[in-house]
Amino acid sequence: MTTLAIIGAGQGLGLAVARRFAREGLSIALIARDQARVDELAATLVAEGHTAAGFVADVRDRPSLVSALEQAASRLGPIEVLQYSPLPAKEFMRPVLETVADDLVGPVEFSIYGAAAAAHQVIPGMRSLGGGTLLFVNGASAVRPRDGVTGTAVAFAGESAYAELLHGALAPEGIHVGQLIIPLGIGGGDPAHEPEVLADTLWSMHADKGDFRVYAAPLPD
């Protein structure tokens, strides 16, 4: 059995994606900062007949992230799919004229350094499997900067560039890299933004290995 590792797992999109991939036969590694939260999510999945376990990591603490991914692969099976979707902190979201250089350190560690550490940890295993998928989940500011969320917009843009470079470099090896842009956040009554719909989209991105960037819905004007 191979594994889907979700970095930034939670009750909304994370649980929906976990269920979608588990139905396809993957084991599920749930990674977040709160052990109780990931254990609760894992228990829910196990009660539904799936294989799952929770692991603790902070994406700004790269050794903890690498360790969590190592533990997940050892306990559940090699990581075939990685989803990088931690929720940015509110303090990353300030107007540009109120954002100084030090304010960008956290967002860059969160969205770029963490993403790179996770990717480099799982790529060798995907090569051994003969393929795999890295999925990056971002909001609209990744492709259309917005003043009120400066730190996240800058860091998401860097994450987007990194992921797109990975896409080009890894495609010849059968490893797909994709980015899902969710313009209006998760849920909120828009059917295209409901967790189960987004989970189906992420499964299709893995199964079909099509374009690098997929939009959950068109960007608002």
C-alpha positions in Angstrom: 0.0 0.0 0.0 1.3 3.5 -0.8 0.5 6.6 1.1 -1.0 10.1 0.7 0.7 12.6 3.0 -1.3 15.7 3.8 0.7 18.5 5.2 -1.7 20.9 7.0 -4.4 18.3 7.6 -7.7 19.6 9.1 -11.4 18.8 9.4 -12.3 20.5 6.1 -10.4 20.0 2.9 -7.8 17.7 4.6 -10.4 15.2 5.8 -12.3 15.3 2.5 -9.1 14.6 0.5 -8.1 11.9 2.9 -11.4 10.1 2.4 -11.3 10.5 -1.4 -7.8 9.0 -1.7 -8.4 6.4 0.9 -11.4 5.1 -1.2 -8.8 4.5 -4.0 -6.7 2.3 -1.7 -4.1 4.7 -0.4 -3.1 4.9 3.3 -3.3 8.4 4.8 -0.7 10.3 6.7 -2.1 13.4 8.4 0.5 16.0 9.3 -0.1 19.1 11.4 1.2 20.9 14.5 -1.5 19.5 16.9 -1.1 15.8 17.8 -4.7 15.6 19.2 -6.1 17.0 16.0 -4.4 14.6 13.6 -5.1 11.7 16.0 -8.8 12.6 15.9 -8.8 12.7 12.1 -6.9 9.4 11.9 -9.4 7.8 14.3 -12.3 9.0 12.1 -10.7 7.4 9.0 -9.9 4.2 10.8 -13.4 3.9 12.0 -14.6 4.2 8.4 -12.3 1.2 7.5 -9.3 3.1 6.1 -5.6 3.0 7.1 -4.5 6.3 8.6 -2.2 7.8 11.2 -1.3 11.3 12.5 2.1 12.8 12.7 3.2 16.1 14.2 5.3 18.7 12.3 5.6 22.5 12.0 6.3 23.5 8.4 8.6 26.3 9.7 10.6 23.6 11.6 12.1 21.7 8.7 13.7 18.9 10.7 10.3 18.2 12.3 8.7 18.1 8.8 11.3 15.7 7.4 10.9 13.5 10.5 7.2 13.3 10.2 7.4 12.3 6.5 10.0 9.7 7.3 7.8 8.2 10.1 4.8 8.2 7.8 6.6 6.3 5.0 8.0 3.8 7.5 4.7 3.2 9.3 2.2 3.4 6.4 4.1 2.7 3.2 6.0 4.8 0.6 4.6 8.2 -0.1 3.1 8.2 -3.6 1.2 11.5 -3.2 2.1 14.6 -1.2 -0.4 17.4 -0.6 1.2 20.7 0.7 -1.7 22.8 2.0 -0.9 24.3 5.4 -3.1 27.3 6.4 -1.2 30.5 6.5 -1.1 32.5 9.8 -3.2 35.6 10.1 -0.1 37.7 10.9 1.2 37.0 7.4 -1.7 39.1 6.0 -1.0 42.8 6.1 -1.1 45.7 3.7 2.0 46.2 1.7 3.0 49.5 3.2 2.7 48.0 6.7 4.9 45.0 5.7 8.6 45.3 6.5 11.3 42.9 5.5 11.1 40.9 8.8 7.4 40.3 8.2 8.3 38.3 5.2 10.5 35.8 7.0 7.6 33.7 8.4 5.6 33.5 5.1 8.7 32.5 3.1 9.6 29.8 5.7 6.0 28.6 5.6 5.3 28.5 1.9 8.7 28.1 0.2 11.2 26.5 2.6 8.6 24.1 4.0 7.5 23.2 0.5 11.0 22.6 -0.7 11.9 20.5 2.4 8.8 18.3 2.0 9.3 17.9 -1.8 13.0 16.9 -1.5 12.1 14.4 1.3 9.5 12.5 -0.8 10.9 12.7 -4.4 13.4 9.9 -3.9 10.7 7.5 -2.8 8.5 8.5 -5.7 11.4 7.7 -8.0 11.7 4.3 -6.5 7.9 3.8 -7.1 8.3 4.8 -10.7 6.0 7.8 -10.3 4.0 10.0 -7.9 2.3 13.3 -7.4 3.1 16.5 -5.5 0.0 18.7 -5.1 0.2 22.3 -3.9 -3.0 24.1 -2.8 -3.1 27.9 -2.8 -5.5 30.8 -2.8 -5.9 33.3 -5.6 -3.1 35.5 -4.2 -0.6 33.0 -5.6 -1.4 34.2 -9.1 -3.0 37.6 -8.4 -1.3 39.5 -5.6 -3.7 41.3 -3.2 -2.5 44.2 -1.0 -4.2 43.1 2.2 -2.4 39.7 2.4 1.1 40.8 1.4 3.2 38.2 3.2 1.1 35.4 1.9 0.9 36.8 -1.6 4.7 37.1 -1.9 5.3 33.7 -0.4 2.6 32.0 -2.4 4.1 33.5 -5.6 7.5 32.0 -4.6 5.8 28.6 -3.9 4.1 28.7 -7.3 7.3 29.4 -9.1 9.1 26.6 -7.2 6.3 24.1 -7.9 6.1 25.0 -11.6 9.9 24.5 -11.9 9.4 21.1 -10.2 6.7 20.3 -12.7 9.0 20.8 -15.6 11.9 19.0 -14.1 10.1 15.9 -12.8 7.6 15.2 -15.6 10.1 13.2 -17.6 10.4 10.9 -14.6 6.7 10.2 -14.3 6.3 12.4 -11.3 3.5 15.0 -11.7 3.5 18.3 -9.9 0.2 20.2 -9.8 -1.2 23.4 -8.2 -4.8 23.9 -7.3 -5.9 27.5 -7.0 -9.0 28.0 -4.8 -10.1 31.6 -5.6 -12.7 32.2 -2.9 -11.6 30.0 0.0 -13.0 26.6 1.0 -16.7 26.2 1.6 -18.9 29.3 1.9 -21.8 28.0 -0.1 -20.2 28.0 -3.5 -20.5 24.4 -4.8 -17.1 24.6 -6.6 -15.4 25.4 -3.3 -16.9 22.7 -1.2 -14.3 20.3 0.3 -15.7 17.2 -1.3 -15.7 18.8 -4.8 -12.1 20.1 -4.3 -11.1 16.6 -3.1 -12.4 15.2 -6.4 -10.5 17.8 -8.3 -7.3 16.9 -6.4 -7.8 13.2 -7.1 -8.3 13.9 -10.8 -5.1 16.0 -10.8 -3.2 12.9 -9.5 -5.0 10.4 -11.6 -4.9 12.3 -14.9 -1.6 14.1 -14.5 -2.6 16.9 -16.8 -1.8 20.6 -16.6 0.3 22.1 -13.8 -2.2 24.7 -12.7 -5.9 24.0 -12.1 -8.5 26.5 -10.9 -11.3 25.4 -8.7 -13.3 28.2 -10.3 -12.5 31.3 -12.4 -10.8 34.1 -10.7 -13.2 36.9 -9.7 -13.0 40.1 -11.7 
